[in-house]
Amino acid sequence: MEQLSMYWKNDGTPALPIELPKGFTLVTIPELADGVEQWLDIMQYGLSDKREDASYYKENMIDLPNYEEDKCFFIVHGGKAIATITVVCNPETKDALIHMVGSLPECRGKGVGNMLVAVADHVLKTTGMQTARLKTDDFRVPAIKTYLKIGFQPDLSTEDFVQRWDAIYKSIGLKK
């Protein structure tokens, strides 16, 4: 089944502050000695079917136009990367892609997703992006709720998307 799409348009409001609770830090992939390995550790829980090797990182990140390692962020707790989000910005078109968002299973439901979307919002707005997009799956309802918080809207361009978004909105008690 095709992934759902969501779109964001810069509304001109200030960037959300990036506030991390005590004991949590924000770093980029170059700041971690084994950043690619920690990224792969996170990806195996929901974004890939198994623990992949470095070629998965290359295919999904390095080979992506406009990818910059300093926009691949991690939330670190206890010396370990527990969640990641990447913001791929196109400075010419002012369009961005929110990409490869994930967290370790034991960190879900603890507000880590809110930290990640605050990072994305901050990057989008401080780099002057005017639009952004992302792909997600129907079952990632907690992630969808966090994307909605920073202004992402569902793509309703097909009848299939409309039906699937109706079901998601109903499941979380929201109206379009």
C-alpha positions, 0 to 999 in steps of 0.5 A: 500500500502506498504511504500517506503524504503530508504537507507543511507550509511555513505560516511565518510563526517563530520556530518552536524552541528546542527544549530537551529534558535533563539528561537528553541531548541533541546531536547530529550524525557527524557528532557520534563516533558510530552515528551510522551504526546507531542510525541503523539500530533505530531504523530496524524498529519500524522503518526497515524489516531487519538490522540493515548494513551501511548500504541502507544508509547510503541508499536512503540518505547519502544518495538523496539529493540535498542530504546534509549529515548535519541535518540528521539529528539524534536525541541521545539519552544515557549515551545512546541514540534513542531517536532520529529525524532528518530534514533535507532542505533544498535551498533553491526551491525552499522545499524540504523533506522530513525523512527517516523518523524513528525511535527505539521501541522502549522510548515510544510514548514518552514525548521523544516524538515531540522533541523530534518535531520541534527540531524539524520545525526549528530547522524548517523555519530557521533555514527559510523553508517555505514548504515541506513534505513527508511520507508516513504509514497509516499505523504510525498514528502517534507520529501523525499526531505530532506532525499535525502539531507543527502544521503538517496537513494530509494529502487528500488528492486521491479517494484512497487517501481521503478514506484512509485519512478519514479513518485516522482522524476518526481513530484519534477523535479529530475532524478534518 
